Amino acid sequence: MTEPREIRVIEQKKLLVSVRKAAQILDVSERVVYDLCYSDELESVKIGPKKWIRRITCESLNLYVEKAVRESRIGHEPEKPHR
């Protein structure tokens, strides 16, 4: 069996993206992105002089999508008939 290919939603030209950009990439609201950060499903950092600017790591976006794809495949496996 071949290894599933790696899914990349963002090429690693950037290390961080804004919450707004992460929301656009995932096609969700900014509130969902914040919730994913608070639940540690997305990795984020606070930057700036007062640490009030939140940025999402591109690697965590890629990992989140890969995980979501794997979980959706598991959830959609055909049921085996009961014998």
Short mmCIF file of the C-alpha atoms (twelve columns), coordinates in Angstrom:
data_MODEL
# 
_entry.id   MODEL 
# 
loop_
_atom_site.group_PDB 
_atom_site.id 
_atom_site.type_symbol 
_atom_site.label_atom_id 
_atom_site.label_alt_id 
_atom_site.label_comp_id 
_atom_site.label_asym_id 
_atom_site.label_seq_id 
_atom_site.Cartn_x 
_atom_site.Cartn_y 
_atom_site.Cartn_z 
_atom_site.pdbx_PDB_model_num 
ATOM 1  C CA . MET A 1  0.000   0.000   0.000  1 
ATOM 2  C CA . THR A 2  1.392   3.430   -0.872 1 
ATOM 3  C CA . GLU A 3  1.736   6.189   1.668  1 
ATOM 4  C CA . PRO A 4  -0.930  8.885   1.321  1 
ATOM 5  C CA . ARG A 5  0.548   12.001  -0.170 1 
ATOM 6  C CA . GLU A 6  1.071   14.959  2.070  1 
ATOM 7  C CA . ILE A 7  -1.556  17.674  1.788  1 
ATOM 8  C CA . ARG A 8  -0.242  21.226  1.749  1 
ATOM 9  C CA . VAL A 9  -2.688  24.125  1.867  1 
ATOM 10 C CA . ILE A 10 0.134   26.630  2.221  1 
ATOM 11 C CA . GLU A 11 3.594   26.460  0.768  1 
ATOM 12 C CA . GLN A 12 6.267   27.318  3.304  1 
ATOM 13 C CA . LYS A 13 7.172   30.698  1.826  1 
ATOM 14 C CA . LYS A 14 5.641   32.264  4.922  1 
ATOM 15 C CA . LEU A 15 5.928   31.121  8.501  1 
ATOM 16 C CA . LEU A 16 2.878   32.935  9.849  1 
ATOM 17 C CA . VAL A 17 -0.446  34.244  8.580  1 
ATOM 18 C CA . SER A 18 -3.054  36.503  10.131 1 
ATOM 19 C CA . VAL A 19 -6.250  35.175  11.661 1 
ATOM 20 C CA . ARG A 20 -8.148  36.678  8.725  1 
ATOM 21 C CA . LYS A 21 -5.915  34.921  6.177  1 
ATOM 22 C CA . ALA A 22 -6.157  31.614  8.086  1 
ATOM 23 C CA . ALA A 23 -9.950  31.958  8.034  1 
ATOM 24 C CA . GLN A 24 -9.869  32.546  4.267  1 
ATOM 25 C CA . ILE A 25 -7.592  29.549  3.730  1 
ATOM 26 C CA . LEU A 26 -9.853  27.252  5.764  1 
ATOM 27 C CA . ASP A 27 -13.040 28.925  4.449  1 
ATOM 28 C CA . VAL A 28 -14.343 29.519  7.978  1 
ATOM 29 C CA . SER A 29 -15.007 32.565  10.134 1 
ATOM 30 C CA . GLU A 30 -12.313 34.335  12.124 1 
ATOM 31 C CA . ARG A 31 -14.160 33.245  15.281 1 
ATOM 32 C CA . VAL A 32 -13.656 29.588  14.298 1 
ATOM 33 C CA . VAL A 33 -9.925  30.222  13.840 1 
ATOM 34 C CA . TYR A 34 -9.715  31.809  17.300 1 
ATOM 35 C CA . ASP A 35 -11.594 28.829  18.758 1 
ATOM 36 C CA . LEU A 36 -9.175  26.422  17.052 1 
ATOM 37 C CA . CYS A 37 -6.282  28.374  18.571 1 
ATOM 38 C CA . TYR A 38 -7.805  28.372  22.058 1 
ATOM 39 C CA . SER A 39 -8.390  24.608  21.838 1 
ATOM 40 C CA . ASP A 40 -4.775  24.084  20.640 1 
ATOM 41 C CA . GLU A 41 -5.905  22.633  17.311 1 
ATOM 42 C CA . LEU A 42 -4.019  25.436  15.566 1 
ATOM 43 C CA . GLU A 43 -0.701  26.767  16.781 1 
ATOM 44 C CA . SER A 44 -0.482  30.521  17.092 1 
ATOM 45 C CA . VAL A 45 1.878   33.125  18.444 1 
ATOM 46 C CA . LYS A 46 1.311   36.599  19.789 1 
ATOM 47 C CA . ILE A 47 3.701   39.176  18.416 1 
ATOM 48 C CA . GLY A 48 4.248   42.897  18.603 1 
ATOM 49 C CA . PRO A 49 5.328   45.227  21.391 1 
ATOM 50 C CA . LYS A 50 2.313   44.385  23.557 1 
ATOM 51 C CA . LYS A 51 1.842   40.822  22.253 1 
ATOM 52 C CA . TRP A 52 -1.670  41.600  20.994 1 
ATOM 53 C CA . ILE A 53 -1.172  40.575  17.357 1 
ATOM 54 C CA . ARG A 54 -2.028  36.891  16.866 1 
ATOM 55 C CA . ARG A 55 -0.551  34.970  13.951 1 
ATOM 56 C CA . ILE A 56 -1.167  31.358  12.957 1 
ATOM 57 C CA . THR A 57 1.706   29.100  11.927 1 
ATOM 58 C CA . CYS A 58 1.427   27.845  8.357  1 
ATOM 59 C CA . GLU A 59 2.641   24.425  9.462  1 
ATOM 60 C CA . SER A 60 -0.266  24.084  11.914 1 
ATOM 61 C CA . LEU A 61 -2.743  24.957  9.142  1 
ATOM 62 C CA . ASN A 62 -1.273  22.223  6.963  1 
ATOM 63 C CA . LEU A 63 -1.330  19.713  9.829  1 
ATOM 64 C CA . TYR A 64 -4.915  20.646  10.731 1 
ATOM 65 C CA . VAL A 65 -6.131  20.035  7.172  1 
ATOM 66 C CA . GLU A 66 -4.197  16.754  6.905  1 
ATOM 67 C CA . LYS A 67 -5.771  15.574  10.174 1 
ATOM 68 C CA . ALA A 68 -9.253  16.639  9.045  1 
ATOM 69 C CA . VAL A 69 -8.859  14.734  5.771  1 
ATOM 70 C CA . ARG A 70 -7.689  11.583  7.592  1 
ATOM 71 C CA . GLU A 71 -10.580 11.796  10.054 1 
ATOM 72 C CA . SER A 72 -13.133 12.326  7.293  1 
ATOM 73 C CA . ARG A 73 -11.793 9.292   5.425  1 
ATOM 74 C CA . ILE A 74 -12.113 7.164   8.549  1 
ATOM 75 C CA . GLY A 75 -15.665 8.397   9.037  1 
ATOM 76 C CA . HIS A 76 -16.614 7.499   5.460  1 
ATOM 77 C CA . GLU A 77 -15.334 3.954   5.249  1 
ATOM 78 C CA . PRO A 78 -18.016 1.656   3.877  1 
ATOM 79 C CA . GLU A 79 -19.747 -0.384  6.525  1 
ATOM 80 C CA . LYS A 80 -19.076 -4.096  6.496  1 
ATOM 81 C CA . PRO A 81 -22.183 -6.275  6.452  1 
ATOM 82 C CA . HIS A 82 -22.992 -8.038  9.708  1 
ATOM 83 C CA . ARG A 83 -22.825 -11.809 9.531  1 
# 
